[in-house]
Amino acid sequence: MPISKKTTTKTPADGRRRELLATAAEVFAAQGYNATTVRRIADEAGILAGSLYYHFDSKESMLDEILSAFLDELWAGYDAVLAAGLGPRETIEALVTESFREIDRHRAAVAIYQKESRHLVDQPRFAYLAASQRKFEKAWLGTLERGVADGAFRADLDVRLAYRFVRDTVWVAASWYRPGGAHSPEEIARQYLSMVLDGIAVRPQEP
């Protein structure tokens, strides 16, 4: 996993850099990485294409910073959840909630990751994407397997199928979620968890 480079002093240039990355992320998410030109990013940012190179040496560098920043933050949250010693159900609940918080903070980066990661993993610069995918799968599958062993989840649960279902159900939300909407990420996570863990049908009352 890439390590974020943290500085103690922020400058106006740092703020402008973050603004440009946010603009680039939105353009990459909407148009696709290969179809996006530096000129298009510059046009969206309201600057000349040459001025963009003052902050970044290439389009690839911008994509790298967008994805690595997202994954660094995602794993900071996930690692805290996994180290908390929660039960299997509580771990799943916390991971889903953290996932929606990341979609709220990095919606465009999540969309880019979903569209582009399979094409990027073979490039040396983006090798950390494959490592992150393996770590992600291990964390979720391990929690589901622990839940089956502990009796928190059904004994007949196909954990790999359940993992794929929960993963795709959560992360596809980046295609429609917009920050500042009617529901907070925590509320959306609560509703998703209710449907995944408890179902949507009314249970018949026992006589």
Buried (B, 14 or more C-beta within 10 A) or exposed (E): BBEEEEEEEEEEEEEBBEEBBBBBBBBBBEEEBEEBEBEBBBBBBEBEBEEBEEBBEEBBEBBBBBBBBBBBBBBEBBEEBBEEEBEBBBBBBBBBBBBBBBBBBBBBBBBBBBBBBEEBBEEEEBEBBBEBBEBBBEBBBBBBBBBBEEEBBEEEEEBEEBBBEBBEEBBBBBEEBEEEEEEBBEEBBBEBBEEBBEEEEEEEEEE
